[in-house]
């Protein structure tokens, strides 16, 4: 199983080094595996995800994608669009657009996609997430769980090789949690995608392939689920 994303001895500090969010983190993420990152609030989970997704940069250390340093990639915005799907705790949908239009926004950035393909792809993703009857509803007219499921569809739209999810089920009920988790695991298996998810939910962590625990910005354990 090949490495897809690797962090080598990364640290992240703020306030001119006064606050250390991450301390000498090294992880080798393998292609097609589901990783969960656990730890108390403030332990560095979100900071790590932001660095993995090139939203933030480490103060020291190196991030590698497929063995290539991200420092050598000239257009990180294109890299993010092509290879990474982001899922946040809060959906960040555009409230005045329909659910279908919110998914289409992610697809419009690819100039190779036809209007027909964009239309069919957005409908397919929303249907798979149980939103067939809400496709033309405005984002501000649906429930919180439905908003988050739409955000999952948007994250999957461009067939990312890596999904970075920051507490994606933190604000939804158990029914929506199951729908979200089932769809992500289905996508992982079908596309050989790597999922890296920060969560407080032990039941989600136990369904992943690897559980990584952070404490005070350091890795205290990394365990394979058998």
PyMOL commands that place a pseudoatom at each C-alpha (Angstrom):
pseudoatom trace, name=CA, resn=UNK, resi=1, chain=A, elem=C, hetatm=0, pos=[0.000, 0.000, 0.000]
pseudoatom trace, name=CA, resn=UNK, resi=2, chain=A, elem=C, hetatm=0, pos=[1.652, 3.208, -1.188]
pseudoatom trace, name=CA, resn=UNK, resi=3, chain=A, elem=C, hetatm=0, pos=[2.013, 6.469, 0.701]
pseudoatom trace, name=CA, resn=UNK, resi=4, chain=A, elem=C, hetatm=0, pos=[-0.191, 9.314, -0.530]
pseudoatom trace, name=CA, resn=UNK, resi=5, chain=A, elem=C, hetatm=0, pos=[0.426, 12.017, 2.076]
pseudoatom trace, name=CA, resn=UNK, resi=6, chain=A, elem=C, hetatm=0, pos=[3.205, 12.347, 4.608]
pseudoatom trace, name=CA, resn=UNK, resi=7, chain=A, elem=C, hetatm=0, pos=[4.138, 14.868, 7.268]
pseudoatom trace, name=CA, resn=UNK, resi=8, chain=A, elem=C, hetatm=0, pos=[7.717, 14.789, 8.490]
pseudoatom trace, name=CA, resn=UNK, resi=9, chain=A, elem=C, hetatm=0, pos=[8.683, 16.434, 11.794]
pseudoatom trace, name=CA, resn=UNK, resi=10, chain=A, elem=C, hetatm=0, pos=[6.176, 19.269, 11.425]
pseudoatom trace, name=CA, resn=UNK, resi=11, chain=A, elem=C, hetatm=0, pos=[5.619, 21.825, 14.155]
pseudoatom trace, name=CA, resn=UNK, resi=12, chain=A, elem=C, hetatm=0, pos=[3.319, 24.842, 14.185]
pseudoatom trace, name=CA, resn=UNK, resi=13, chain=A, elem=C, hetatm=0, pos=[3.662, 27.834, 16.467]
pseudoatom trace, name=CA, resn=UNK, resi=14, chain=A, elem=C, hetatm=0, pos=[1.818, 31.126, 16.821]
pseudoatom trace, name=CA, resn=UNK, resi=15, chain=A, elem=C, hetatm=0, pos=[2.549, 34.458, 18.516]
pseudoatom trace, name=CA, resn=UNK, resi=16, chain=A, elem=C, hetatm=0, pos=[6.231, 34.415, 17.551]
pseudoatom trace, name=CA, resn=UNK, resi=17, chain=A, elem=C, hetatm=0, pos=[6.735, 30.954, 18.989]
pseudoatom trace, name=CA, resn=UNK, resi=18, chain=A, elem=C, hetatm=0, pos=[4.926, 31.576, 22.277]
pseudoatom trace, name=CA, resn=UNK, resi=19, chain=A, elem=C, hetatm=0, pos=[2.099, 29.150, 21.458]
pseudoatom trace, name=CA, resn=UNK, resi=20, chain=A, elem=C, hetatm=0, pos=[3.025, 25.737, 20.078]
pseudoatom trace, name=CA, resn=UNK, resi=21, chain=A, elem=C, hetatm=0, pos=[0.029, 24.036, 18.416]
pseudoatom trace, name=CA, resn=UNK, resi=22, chain=A, elem=C, hetatm=0, pos=[1.876, 21.043, 16.935]
pseudoatom trace, name=CA, resn=UNK, resi=23, chain=A, elem=C, hetatm=0, pos=[5.146, 19.527, 18.124]
pseudoatom trace, name=CA, resn=UNK, resi=24, chain=A, elem=C, hetatm=0, pos=[7.314, 17.386, 15.844]
pseudoatom trace, name=CA, resn=UNK, resi=25, chain=A, elem=C, hetatm=0, pos=[4.503, 15.436, 14.164]
pseudoatom trace, name=CA, resn=UNK, resi=26, chain=A, elem=C, hetatm=0, pos=[5.384, 12.664, 11.697]
pseudoatom trace, name=CA, resn=UNK, resi=27, chain=A, elem=C, hetatm=0, pos=[2.694, 10.536, 10.017]
pseudoatom trace, name=CA, resn=UNK, resi=28, chain=A, elem=C, hetatm=0, pos=[2.663, 8.507, 6.818]
pseudoatom trace, name=CA, resn=UNK, resi=29, chain=A, elem=C, hetatm=0, pos=[-0.872, 8.313, 5.401]
pseudoatom trace, name=CA, resn=UNK, resi=30, chain=A, elem=C, hetatm=0, pos=[-1.425, 5.348, 3.085]
pseudoatom trace, name=CA, resn=UNK, resi=31, chain=A, elem=C, hetatm=0, pos=[-3.600, 5.363, -0.008]
pseudoatom trace, name=CA, resn=UNK, resi=32, chain=A, elem=C, hetatm=0, pos=[-7.122, 4.013, 0.472]
pseudoatom trace, name=CA, resn=UNK, resi=33, chain=A, elem=C, hetatm=0, pos=[-7.164, 4.020, 4.280]
pseudoatom trace, name=CA, resn=UNK, resi=34, chain=A, elem=C, hetatm=0, pos=[-9.502, 5.699, 6.776]
pseudoatom trace, name=CA, resn=UNK, resi=35, chain=A, elem=C, hetatm=0, pos=[-7.728, 7.567, 9.594]
pseudoatom trace, name=CA, resn=UNK, resi=36, chain=A, elem=C, hetatm=0, pos=[-9.373, 9.205, 12.585]
pseudoatom trace, name=CA, resn=UNK, resi=37, chain=A, elem=C, hetatm=0, pos=[-7.617, 11.800, 14.720]
pseudoatom trace, name=CA, resn=UNK, resi=38, chain=A, elem=C, hetatm=0, pos=[-8.853, 12.044, 18.294]
pseudoatom trace, name=CA, resn=UNK, resi=39, chain=A, elem=C, hetatm=0, pos=[-8.072, 14.317, 21.205]
pseudoatom trace, name=CA, resn=UNK, resi=40, chain=A, elem=C, hetatm=0, pos=[-9.534, 17.042, 23.383]
pseudoatom trace, name=CA, resn=UNK, resi=41, chain=A, elem=C, hetatm=0, pos=[-10.402, 20.449, 21.959]
pseudoatom trace, name=CA, resn=UNK, resi=42, chain=A, elem=C, hetatm=0, pos=[-7.236, 22.472, 21.484]
pseudoatom trace, name=CA, resn=UNK, resi=43, chain=A, elem=C, hetatm=0, pos=[-4.977, 19.438, 21.039]
pseudoatom trace, name=CA, resn=UNK, resi=44, chain=A, elem=C, hetatm=0, pos=[-4.071, 20.409, 17.456]
pseudoatom trace, name=CA, resn=UNK, resi=45, chain=A, elem=C, hetatm=0, pos=[-6.503, 18.330, 15.359]
pseudoatom trace, name=CA, resn=UNK, resi=46, chain=A, elem=C, hetatm=0, pos=[-7.813, 21.217, 13.252]
pseudoatom trace, name=CA, resn=UNK, resi=47, chain=A, elem=C, hetatm=0, pos=[-4.354, 22.738, 12.870]
pseudoatom trace, name=CA, resn=UNK, resi=48, chain=A, elem=C, hetatm=0, pos=[-3.042, 19.437, 11.535]
pseudoatom trace, name=CA, resn=UNK, resi=49, chain=A, elem=C, hetatm=0, pos=[-5.922, 19.117, 9.047]
pseudoatom trace, name=CA, resn=UNK, resi=50, chain=A, elem=C, hetatm=0, pos=[-5.370, 22.682, 7.833]
pseudoatom trace, name=CA, resn=UNK, resi=51, chain=A, elem=C, hetatm=0, pos=[-1.701, 21.929, 7.193]
pseudoatom trace, name=CA, resn=UNK, resi=52, chain=A, elem=C, hetatm=0, pos=[-2.522, 18.664, 5.427]
pseudoatom trace, name=CA, resn=UNK, resi=53, chain=A, elem=C, hetatm=0, pos=[-4.961, 20.564, 3.224]
pseudoatom trace, name=CA, resn=UNK, resi=54, chain=A, elem=C, hetatm=0, pos=[-2.468, 23.371, 2.439]
pseudoatom trace, name=CA, resn=UNK, resi=55, chain=A, elem=C, hetatm=0, pos=[-4.765, 25.937, 4.068]
pseudoatom trace, name=CA, resn=UNK, resi=56, chain=A, elem=C, hetatm=0, pos=[-1.955, 26.609, 6.552]
pseudoatom trace, name=CA, resn=UNK, resi=57, chain=A, elem=C, hetatm=0, pos=[1.795, 26.011, 6.538]
pseudoatom trace, name=CA, resn=UNK, resi=58, chain=A, elem=C, hetatm=0, pos=[3.917, 24.386, 9.237]
pseudoatom trace, name=CA, resn=UNK, resi=59, chain=A, elem=C, hetatm=0, pos=[6.456, 26.533, 11.050]
pseudoatom trace, name=CA, resn=UNK, resi=60, chain=A, elem=C, hetatm=0, pos=[8.972, 23.741, 10.506]
pseudoatom trace, name=CA, resn=UNK, resi=61, chain=A, elem=C, hetatm=0, pos=[9.006, 20.317, 8.912]
pseudoatom trace, name=CA, resn=UNK, resi=62, chain=A, elem=C, hetatm=0, pos=[7.757, 19.094, 5.552]
pseudoatom trace, name=CA, resn=UNK, resi=63, chain=A, elem=C, hetatm=0, pos=[4.511, 17.930, 3.932]
pseudoatom trace, name=CA, resn=UNK, resi=64, chain=A, elem=C, hetatm=0, pos=[4.784, 15.480, 1.017]
pseudoatom trace, name=CA, resn=UNK, resi=65, chain=A, elem=C, hetatm=0, pos=[2.116, 14.430, -1.482]
pseudoatom trace, name=CA, resn=UNK, resi=66, chain=A, elem=C, hetatm=0, pos=[3.018, 11.271, -3.372]
pseudoatom trace, name=CA, resn=UNK, resi=67, chain=A, elem=C, hetatm=0, pos=[6.630, 11.789, -2.305]
pseudoatom trace, name=CA, resn=UNK, resi=68, chain=A, elem=C, hetatm=0, pos=[6.746, 15.370, -3.614]
pseudoatom trace, name=CA, resn=UNK, resi=69, chain=A, elem=C, hetatm=0, pos=[7.112, 18.331, -1.258]
pseudoatom trace, name=CA, resn=UNK, resi=70, chain=A, elem=C, hetatm=0, pos=[4.141, 20.688, -1.305]
pseudoatom trace, name=CA, resn=UNK, resi=71, chain=A, elem=C, hetatm=0, pos=[6.690, 23.502, -1.278]
pseudoatom trace, name=CA, resn=UNK, resi=72, chain=A, elem=C, hetatm=0, pos=[7.468, 22.510, -4.879]
pseudoatom trace, name=CA, resn=UNK, resi=73, chain=A, elem=C, hetatm=0, pos=[3.837, 22.805, -6.042]
pseudoatom trace, name=CA, resn=UNK, resi=74, chain=A, elem=C, hetatm=0, pos=[3.364, 26.232, -7.625]
pseudoatom trace, name=CA, resn=UNK, resi=75, chain=A, elem=C, hetatm=0, pos=[-0.444, 26.513, -7.619]
pseudoatom trace, name=CA, resn=UNK, resi=76, chain=A, elem=C, hetatm=0, pos=[-1.749, 25.118, -4.354]
pseudoatom trace, name=CA, resn=UNK, resi=77, chain=A, elem=C, hetatm=0, pos=[-5.309, 26.213, -5.158]
pseudoatom trace, name=CA, resn=UNK, resi=78, chain=A, elem=C, hetatm=0, pos=[-5.316, 23.918, -8.206]
pseudoatom trace, name=CA, resn=UNK, resi=79, chain=A, elem=C, hetatm=0, pos=[-3.815, 21.117, -6.117]
pseudoatom trace, name=CA, resn=UNK, resi=80, chain=A, elem=C, hetatm=0, pos=[-6.560, 21.475, -3.494]
pseudoatom trace, name=CA, resn=UNK, resi=81, chain=A, elem=C, hetatm=0, pos=[-9.315, 21.497, -6.122]
pseudoatom trace, name=CA, resn=UNK, resi=82, chain=A, elem=C, hetatm=0, pos=[-8.026, 18.410, -7.918]
pseudoatom trace, name=CA, resn=UNK, resi=83, chain=A, elem=C, hetatm=0, pos=[-6.924, 16.198, -5.057]
pseudoatom trace, name=CA, resn=UNK, resi=84, chain=A, elem=C, hetatm=0, pos=[-8.551, 17.246, -1.760]
pseudoatom trace, name=CA, resn=UNK, resi=85, chain=A, elem=C, hetatm=0, pos=[-12.149, 17.319, -0.556]
pseudoatom trace, name=CA, resn=UNK, resi=86, chain=A, elem=C, hetatm=0, pos=[-12.833, 19.366, 2.572]
pseudoatom trace, name=CA, resn=UNK, resi=87, chain=A, elem=C, hetatm=0, pos=[-15.651, 18.693, 5.027]
pseudoatom trace, name=CA, resn=UNK, resi=88, chain=A, elem=C, hetatm=0, pos=[-16.033, 21.051, 7.973]
pseudoatom trace, name=CA, resn=UNK, resi=89, chain=A, elem=C, hetatm=0, pos=[-18.081, 20.869, 11.160]
pseudoatom trace, name=CA, resn=UNK, resi=90, chain=A, elem=C, hetatm=0, pos=[-20.195, 23.726, 9.815]
pseudoatom trace, name=CA, resn=UNK, resi=91, chain=A, elem=C, hetatm=0, pos=[-21.439, 23.171, 6.284]
pseudoatom trace, name=CA, resn=UNK, resi=92, chain=A, elem=C, hetatm=0, pos=[-20.505, 26.574, 4.767]
pseudoatom trace, name=CA, resn=UNK, resi=93, chain=A, elem=C, hetatm=0, pos=[-23.202, 26.289, 2.098]
pseudoatom trace, name=CA, resn=UNK, resi=94, chain=A, elem=C, hetatm=0, pos=[-24.359, 29.344, 0.154]
pseudoatom trace, name=CA, resn=UNK, resi=95, chain=A, elem=C, hetatm=0, pos=[-27.824, 29.931, 1.693]
pseudoatom trace, name=CA, resn=UNK, resi=96, chain=A, elem=C, hetatm=0, pos=[-29.465, 31.548, -1.358]
pseudoatom trace, name=CA, resn=UNK, resi=97, chain=A, elem=C, hetatm=0, pos=[-28.526, 28.652, -3.669]
pseudoatom trace, name=CA, resn=UNK, resi=98, chain=A, elem=C, hetatm=0, pos=[-30.314, 25.315, -3.911]
pseudoatom trace, name=CA, resn=UNK, resi=99, chain=A, elem=C, hetatm=0, pos=[-28.609, 22.169, -2.675]
pseudoatom trace, name=CA, resn=UNK, resi=100, chain=A, elem=C, hetatm=0, pos=[-27.965, 21.178, -6.288]
pseudoatom trace, name=CA, resn=UNK, resi=101, chain=A, elem=C, hetatm=0, pos=[-26.433, 24.565, -7.072]
pseudoatom trace, name=CA, resn=UNK, resi=102, chain=A, elem=C, hetatm=0, pos=[-24.182, 24.333, -4.016]
pseudoatom trace, name=CA, resn=UNK, resi=103, chain=A, elem=C, hetatm=0, pos=[-22.733, 21.069, -5.325]
pseudoatom trace, name=CA, resn=UNK, resi=104, chain=A, elem=C, hetatm=0, pos=[-22.448, 22.476, -8.843]
pseudoatom trace, name=CA, resn=UNK, resi=105, chain=A, elem=C, hetatm=0, pos=[-20.300, 25.351, -7.579]
pseudoatom trace, name=CA, resn=UNK, resi=106, chain=A, elem=C, hetatm=0, pos=[-17.532, 22.840, -6.849]
pseudoatom trace, name=CA, resn=UNK, resi=107, chain=A, elem=C, hetatm=0, pos=[-17.857, 21.319, -10.324]
pseudoatom trace, name=CA, resn=UNK, resi=108, chain=A, elem=C, hetatm=0, pos=[-17.863, 24.578, -12.296]
pseudoatom trace, name=CA, resn=UNK, resi=109, chain=A, elem=C, hetatm=0, pos=[-14.167, 25.077, -11.520]
pseudoatom trace, name=CA, resn=UNK, resi=110, chain=A, elem=C, hetatm=0, pos=[-13.320, 22.170, -13.841]
pseudoatom trace, name=CA, resn=UNK, resi=111, chain=A, elem=C, hetatm=0, pos=[-13.493, 23.518, -17.389]
pseudoatom trace, name=CA, resn=UNK, resi=112, chain=A, elem=C, hetatm=0, pos=[-13.522, 19.986, -18.820]
pseudoatom trace, name=CA, resn=UNK, resi=113, chain=A, elem=C, hetatm=0, pos=[-16.962, 19.246, -17.370]
pseudoatom trace, name=CA, resn=UNK, resi=114, chain=A, elem=C, hetatm=0, pos=[-20.014, 19.781, -19.582]
pseudoatom trace, name=CA, resn=UNK, resi=115, chain=A, elem=C, hetatm=0, pos=[-23.223, 21.307, -18.220]
pseudoatom trace, name=CA, resn=UNK, resi=116, chain=A, elem=C, hetatm=0, pos=[-24.915, 17.939, -18.699]
pseudoatom trace, name=CA, resn=UNK, resi=117, chain=A, elem=C, hetatm=0, pos=[-22.231, 16.152, -16.679]
pseudoatom trace, name=CA, resn=UNK, resi=118, chain=A, elem=C, hetatm=0, pos=[-22.371, 18.761, -13.898]
pseudoatom trace, name=CA, resn=UNK, resi=119, chain=A, elem=C, hetatm=0, pos=[-26.149, 18.462, -13.700]
pseudoatom trace, name=CA, resn=UNK, resi=120, chain=A, elem=C, hetatm=0, pos=[-26.107, 14.655, -13.610]
pseudoatom trace, name=CA, resn=UNK, resi=121, chain=A, elem=C, hetatm=0, pos=[-23.187, 14.418, -11.166]
pseudoatom trace, name=CA, resn=UNK, resi=122, chain=A, elem=C, hetatm=0, pos=[-24.739, 16.807, -8.635]
pseudoatom trace, name=CA, resn=UNK, resi=123, chain=A, elem=C, hetatm=0, pos=[-28.083, 14.979, -8.750]
pseudoatom trace, name=CA, resn=UNK, resi=124, chain=A, elem=C, hetatm=0, pos=[-26.375, 11.586, -8.367]
pseudoatom trace, name=CA, resn=UNK, resi=125, chain=A, elem=C, hetatm=0, pos=[-24.355, 12.658, -5.329]
pseudoatom trace, name=CA, resn=UNK, resi=126, chain=A, elem=C, hetatm=0, pos=[-27.307, 14.269, -3.570]
pseudoatom trace, name=CA, resn=UNK, resi=127, chain=A, elem=C, hetatm=0, pos=[-29.497, 11.235, -4.292]
pseudoatom trace, name=CA, resn=UNK, resi=128, chain=A, elem=C, hetatm=0, pos=[-26.886, 8.885, -2.809]
pseudoatom trace, name=CA, resn=UNK, resi=129, chain=A, elem=C, hetatm=0, pos=[-26.947, 10.988, 0.346]
pseudoatom trace, name=CA, resn=UNK, resi=130, chain=A, elem=C, hetatm=0, pos=[-30.735, 10.738, 0.650]
pseudoatom trace, name=CA, resn=UNK, resi=131, chain=A, elem=C, hetatm=0, pos=[-31.485, 14.235, -0.633]
pseudoatom trace, name=CA, resn=UNK, resi=132, chain=A, elem=C, hetatm=0, pos=[-33.317, 13.400, -3.869]
pseudoatom trace, name=CA, resn=UNK, resi=133, chain=A, elem=C, hetatm=0, pos=[-36.448, 15.234, -2.733]
pseudoatom trace, name=CA, resn=UNK, resi=134, chain=A, elem=C, hetatm=0, pos=[-34.472, 18.276, -1.557]
pseudoatom trace, name=CA, resn=UNK, resi=135, chain=A, elem=C, hetatm=0, pos=[-32.364, 18.891, -4.663]
pseudoatom trace, name=CA, resn=UNK, resi=136, chain=A, elem=C, hetatm=0, pos=[-34.149, 22.127, -5.570]
pseudoatom trace, name=CA, resn=UNK, resi=137, chain=A, elem=C, hetatm=0, pos=[-34.627, 23.358, -2.000]
pseudoatom trace, name=CA, resn=UNK, resi=138, chain=A, elem=C, hetatm=0, pos=[-32.670, 26.410, -0.916]
pseudoatom trace, name=CA, resn=UNK, resi=139, chain=A, elem=C, hetatm=0, pos=[-29.882, 25.676, 1.536]
pseudoatom trace, name=CA, resn=UNK, resi=140, chain=A, elem=C, hetatm=0, pos=[-31.491, 27.931, 4.137]
pseudoatom trace, name=CA, resn=UNK, resi=141, chain=A, elem=C, hetatm=0, pos=[-34.731, 25.927, 3.940]
pseudoatom trace, name=CA, resn=UNK, resi=142, chain=A, elem=C, hetatm=0, pos=[-33.404, 22.491, 4.949]
pseudoatom trace, name=CA, resn=UNK, resi=143, chain=A, elem=C, hetatm=0, pos=[-32.360, 20.989, 8.274]
pseudoatom trace, name=CA, resn=UNK, resi=144, chain=A, elem=C, hetatm=0, pos=[-28.853, 21.065, 9.704]
pseudoatom trace, name=CA, resn=UNK, resi=145, chain=A, elem=C, hetatm=0, pos=[-28.342, 17.387, 8.937]
pseudoatom trace, name=CA, resn=UNK, resi=146, chain=A, elem=C, hetatm=0, pos=[-29.458, 17.886, 5.339]
pseudoatom trace, name=CA, resn=UNK, resi=147, chain=A, elem=C, hetatm=0, pos=[-27.108, 20.841, 4.979]
pseudoatom trace, name=CA, resn=UNK, resi=148, chain=A, elem=C, hetatm=0, pos=[-24.202, 18.722, 6.176]
pseudoatom trace, name=CA, resn=UNK, resi=149, chain=A, elem=C, hetatm=0, pos=[-25.084, 15.897, 3.791]
pseudoatom trace, name=CA, resn=UNK, resi=150, chain=A, elem=C, hetatm=0, pos=[-25.071, 18.434, 0.955]
pseudoatom trace, name=CA, resn=UNK, resi=151, chain=A, elem=C, hetatm=0, pos=[-21.630, 19.571, 2.117]
pseudoatom trace, name=CA, resn=UNK, resi=152, chain=A, elem=C, hetatm=0, pos=[-20.465, 15.941, 1.860]
pseudoatom trace, name=CA, resn=UNK, resi=153, chain=A, elem=C, hetatm=0, pos=[-21.778, 15.780, -1.720]
pseudoatom trace, name=CA, resn=UNK, resi=154, chain=A, elem=C, hetatm=0, pos=[-19.908, 18.978, -2.544]
pseudoatom trace, name=CA, resn=UNK, resi=155, chain=A, elem=C, hetatm=0, pos=[-16.677, 17.578, -1.076]
pseudoatom trace, name=CA, resn=UNK, resi=156, chain=A, elem=C, hetatm=0, pos=[-16.965, 14.426, -3.206]
pseudoatom trace, name=CA, resn=UNK, resi=157, chain=A, elem=C, hetatm=0, pos=[-17.861, 16.262, -6.413]
pseudoatom trace, name=CA, resn=UNK, resi=158, chain=A, elem=C, hetatm=0, pos=[-14.385, 16.344, -7.968]
pseudoatom trace, name=CA, resn=UNK, resi=159, chain=A, elem=C, hetatm=0, pos=[-13.445, 12.765, -6.998]
pseudoatom trace, name=CA, resn=UNK, resi=160, chain=A, elem=C, hetatm=0, pos=[-10.730, 13.768, -4.515]
pseudoatom trace, name=CA, resn=UNK, resi=161, chain=A, elem=C, hetatm=0, pos=[-7.932, 11.361, -3.631]
pseudoatom trace, name=CA, resn=UNK, resi=162, chain=A, elem=C, hetatm=0, pos=[-7.913, 12.684, -0.057]
pseudoatom trace, name=CA, resn=UNK, resi=163, chain=A, elem=C, hetatm=0, pos=[-10.864, 13.730, 2.117]
pseudoatom trace, name=CA, resn=UNK, resi=164, chain=A, elem=C, hetatm=0, pos=[-10.099, 15.924, 5.120]
pseudoatom trace, name=CA, resn=UNK, resi=165, chain=A, elem=C, hetatm=0, pos=[-13.016, 16.051, 7.543]
pseudoatom trace, name=CA, resn=UNK, resi=166, chain=A, elem=C, hetatm=0, pos=[-13.057, 18.205, 10.681]
pseudoatom trace, name=CA, resn=UNK, resi=167, chain=A, elem=C, hetatm=0, pos=[-15.763, 16.947, 13.067]
pseudoatom trace, name=CA, resn=UNK, resi=168, chain=A, elem=C, hetatm=0, pos=[-18.219, 16.402, 10.163]
pseudoatom trace, name=CA, resn=UNK, resi=169, chain=A, elem=C, hetatm=0, pos=[-20.832, 14.767, 12.409]
pseudoatom trace, name=CA, resn=UNK, resi=170, chain=A, elem=C, hetatm=0, pos=[-20.396, 17.108, 15.368]
pseudoatom trace, name=CA, resn=UNK, resi=171, chain=A, elem=C, hetatm=0, pos=[-23.668, 18.966, 14.788]
pseudoatom trace, name=CA, resn=UNK, resi=172, chain=A, elem=C, hetatm=0, pos=[-25.942, 16.241, 13.416]
pseudoatom trace, name=CA, resn=UNK, resi=173, chain=A, elem=C, hetatm=0, pos=[-28.087, 13.481, 14.929]
pseudoatom trace, name=CA, resn=UNK, resi=174, chain=A, elem=C, hetatm=0, pos=[-27.354, 9.761, 14.893]
pseudoatom trace, name=CA, resn=UNK, resi=175, chain=A, elem=C, hetatm=0, pos=[-29.400, 9.140, 11.732]
pseudoatom trace, name=CA, resn=UNK, resi=176, chain=A, elem=C, hetatm=0, pos=[-27.474, 11.737, 9.747]
pseudoatom trace, name=CA, resn=UNK, resi=177, chain=A, elem=C, hetatm=0, pos=[-24.209, 10.533, 11.270]
pseudoatom trace, name=CA, resn=UNK, resi=178, chain=A, elem=C, hetatm=0, pos=[-24.852, 7.036, 9.912]
pseudoatom trace, name=CA, resn=UNK, resi=179, chain=A, elem=C, hetatm=0, pos=[-25.761, 8.330, 6.433]
pseudoatom trace, name=CA, resn=UNK, resi=180, chain=A, elem=C, hetatm=0, pos=[-22.630, 10.482, 6.311]
pseudoatom trace, name=CA, resn=UNK, resi=181, chain=A, elem=C, hetatm=0, pos=[-20.302, 7.755, 7.573]
pseudoatom trace, name=CA, resn=UNK, resi=182, chain=A, elem=C, hetatm=0, pos=[-21.789, 5.088, 5.285]
pseudoatom trace, name=CA, resn=UNK, resi=183, chain=A, elem=C, hetatm=0, pos=[-21.380, 7.309, 2.220]
pseudoatom trace, name=CA, resn=UNK, resi=184, chain=A, elem=C, hetatm=0, pos=[-17.795, 8.228, 3.076]
pseudoatom trace, name=CA, resn=UNK, resi=185, chain=A, elem=C, hetatm=0, pos=[-16.818, 4.597, 3.612]
pseudoatom trace, name=CA, resn=UNK, resi=186, chain=A, elem=C, hetatm=0, pos=[-18.552, 3.626, 0.362]
pseudoatom trace, name=CA, resn=UNK, resi=187, chain=A, elem=C, hetatm=0, pos=[-16.606, 6.316, -1.479]
pseudoatom trace, name=CA, resn=UNK, resi=188, chain=A, elem=C, hetatm=0, pos=[-13.370, 5.184, 0.187]
pseudoatom trace, name=CA, resn=UNK, resi=189, chain=A, elem=C, hetatm=0, pos=[-13.876, 1.635, -1.038]
pseudoatom trace, name=CA, resn=UNK, resi=190, chain=A, elem=C, hetatm=0, pos=[-15.007, 2.562, -4.557]
pseudoatom trace, name=CA, resn=UNK, resi=191, chain=A, elem=C, hetatm=0, pos=[-12.368, 5.212, -5.260]
pseudoatom trace, name=CA, resn=UNK, resi=192, chain=A, elem=C, hetatm=0, pos=[-9.498, 3.933, -3.067]
pseudoatom trace, name=CA, resn=UNK, resi=193, chain=A, elem=C, hetatm=0, pos=[-9.634, 7.331, -1.375]
pseudoatom trace, name=CA, resn=UNK, resi=194, chain=A, elem=C, hetatm=0, pos=[-7.800, 8.265, 1.824]
pseudoatom trace, name=CA, resn=UNK, resi=195, chain=A, elem=C, hetatm=0, pos=[-9.993, 9.753, 4.564]
pseudoatom trace, name=CA, resn=UNK, resi=196, chain=A, elem=C, hetatm=0, pos=[-8.489, 11.728, 7.440]
pseudoatom trace, name=CA, resn=UNK, resi=197, chain=A, elem=C, hetatm=0, pos=[-11.130, 12.729, 9.974]
pseudoatom trace, name=CA, resn=UNK, resi=198, chain=A, elem=C, hetatm=0, pos=[-10.933, 14.615, 13.254]
pseudoatom trace, name=CA, resn=UNK, resi=199, chain=A, elem=C, hetatm=0, pos=[-13.638, 13.392, 15.614]
pseudoatom trace, name=CA, resn=UNK, resi=200, chain=A, elem=C, hetatm=0, pos=[-14.686, 13.113, 19.253]
pseudoatom trace, name=CA, resn=UNK, resi=201, chain=A, elem=C, hetatm=0, pos=[-16.957, 10.168, 18.442]
pseudoatom trace, name=CA, resn=UNK, resi=202, chain=A, elem=C, hetatm=0, pos=[-15.353, 6.922, 19.583]
pseudoatom trace, name=CA, resn=UNK, resi=203, chain=A, elem=C, hetatm=0, pos=[-17.815, 4.807, 17.575]
pseudoatom trace, name=CA, resn=UNK, resi=204, chain=A, elem=C, hetatm=0, pos=[-16.671, 6.538, 14.368]
pseudoatom trace, name=CA, resn=UNK, resi=205, chain=A, elem=C, hetatm=0, pos=[-13.039, 6.099, 15.351]
pseudoatom trace, name=CA, resn=UNK, resi=206, chain=A, elem=C, hetatm=0, pos=[-13.592, 2.399, 15.965]
pseudoatom trace, name=CA, resn=UNK, resi=207, chain=A, elem=C, hetatm=0, pos=[-14.919, 2.001, 12.418]
pseudoatom trace, name=CA, resn=UNK, resi=208, chain=A, elem=C, hetatm=0, pos=[-11.783, 3.554, 10.902]
pseudoatom trace, name=CA, resn=UNK, resi=209, chain=A, elem=C, hetatm=0, pos=[-8.610, 1.725, 9.891]
pseudoatom trace, name=CA, resn=UNK, resi=210, chain=A, elem=C, hetatm=0, pos=[-6.237, 3.717, 12.114]
pseudoatom trace, name=CA, resn=UNK, resi=211, chain=A, elem=C, hetatm=0, pos=[-6.827, 5.828, 15.241]
pseudoatom trace, name=CA, resn=UNK, resi=212, chain=A, elem=C, hetatm=0, pos=[-4.301, 8.593, 15.930]
pseudoatom trace, name=CA, resn=UNK, resi=213, chain=A, elem=C, hetatm=0, pos=[-4.504, 10.321, 19.307]
pseudoatom trace, name=CA, resn=UNK, resi=214, chain=A, elem=C, hetatm=0, pos=[-3.169, 13.819, 19.900]
pseudoatom trace, name=CA, resn=UNK, resi=215, chain=A, elem=C, hetatm=0, pos=[-2.483, 15.493, 23.217]
pseudoatom trace, name=CA, resn=UNK, resi=216, chain=A, elem=C, hetatm=0, pos=[-1.028, 18.984, 23.605]
pseudoatom trace, name=CA, resn=UNK, resi=217, chain=A, elem=C, hetatm=0, pos=[0.068, 19.015, 19.971]
pseudoatom trace, name=CA, resn=UNK, resi=218, chain=A, elem=C, hetatm=0, pos=[1.882, 15.664, 20.124]
pseudoatom trace, name=CA, resn=UNK, resi=219, chain=A, elem=C, hetatm=0, pos=[0.996, 12.178, 18.909]
pseudoatom trace, name=CA, resn=UNK, resi=220, chain=A, elem=C, hetatm=0, pos=[0.565, 9.968, 21.960]
pseudoatom trace, name=CA, resn=UNK, resi=221, chain=A, elem=C, hetatm=0, pos=[-0.596, 6.865, 20.091]
pseudoatom trace, name=CA, resn=UNK, resi=222, chain=A, elem=C, hetatm=0, pos=[-1.304, 5.495, 16.616]
pseudoatom trace, name=CA, resn=UNK, resi=223, chain=A, elem=C, hetatm=0, pos=[-3.211, 2.219, 16.558]
pseudoatom trace, name=CA, resn=UNK, resi=224, chain=A, elem=C, hetatm=0, pos=[-4.452, -0.035, 13.782]
pseudoatom trace, name=CA, resn=UNK, resi=225, chain=A, elem=C, hetatm=0, pos=[-8.045, -1.218, 14.164]
pseudoatom trace, name=CA, resn=UNK, resi=226, chain=A, elem=C, hetatm=0, pos=[-8.194, -4.967, 13.645]
for i in range(1, 226): cmd.bond("trace and resi %d" % i, "trace and resi %d" % (i + 1))
show_as sticks, trace
zoom trace
